[in-house]
Amino acid sequence: MDQYLLYGDIGGTKTLLRSAVIRGGVVECHHEHLYDSHEYADFDAILADFLAQSGCQPAVACFAIAGPVVEQEVHLTNLPWIISAHAIAEKFSIPAVKIVNDFEGTAASIDVLPQGDLVTLQAGKPSPSAPRVVLGAGTGMGVAWLIKHGRYYEPLATEAGHVDFAPTSATQIELLRYLMAKFHRVSIERLLSGQGLTHIFNFLQTDAAKGEHLKSIELNTDDGATVTRLAFEHRYPIALQALDLFAEIYGTYAGNLALTGLCRGGVYIAGGIAPRIIQVLRQPGFIRAFVNKGRYSALVREIPVYVVMNPKAGLLGAGLLAQRLLQQPAIALAE
């Protein structure tokens, strides 16, 4: 008898849902749809539409959602939605429903992503079964640990994107002062996000204005896409410097997480920004900052570092967790 899985990656901007069917122990994609989250009053409306379109009745569902999950309920960070696993199970008659943080979903995907979806920044000497960490800058900064438990790596959600920014150079100290005037407390997410890239650009532009005669470009609070366009398409000097400084801060933070969890199993850079600036991350600045750990530099050089290039990693991870609800073996879901 066919069994259906339902899973999704739910954020403040978009909601991507997919159903899959298990036939003879093989998982096949059944139906997929992308929704504009802002067009719906709540998640129930999206889910009702999707189930009507797909025509399936799921046996299990798993949703990776952008927000802190407490007792299987989440209030989305950037939308006035409250999503409860229990309420979904009851309303839509789904026997098993699980809610995870969006980066738990991304972290879970590492077990099923093909090697072609990863770009190696540092080969290192990976240690099987050792902890891993997955981090990624996008709208914000997400972080999740992966701890081996039995046959599987179990993802553990964190809010490590909100730890304090720790500058490591004279320029970064000035950047911290610049942001403290705006925010008083400066978390790493203030730097490593689309908004953060904008902050870095505006800081460098202000600083450059003291000694150079470059035309000032005024950017909105979260305009990282414009910074990358100015850098890659127009070779605008301040935008190029902003990306270099962004990569340096990114590398330092990733190295700090690698040490914190002793993540000999690997560091995985995910999120929406990394694939777009992969040419910058492959330059020496990122790894130089990653391994700059004084007496522990030799240890950190042995930790593998990868960039996750698949934009559907969060969805695939939610699919894997849905499979586990059925106690099925891990199967890579075809695109």
Order of alpha helices (4+ residues) and beta strands (2+ residues): beta-beta-beta-alpha-beta-beta-beta-beta-alpha-beta-alpha-beta-beta-beta-beta-alpha-alpha-alpha-alpha-beta-alpha-alpha-alpha-alpha-beta-alpha
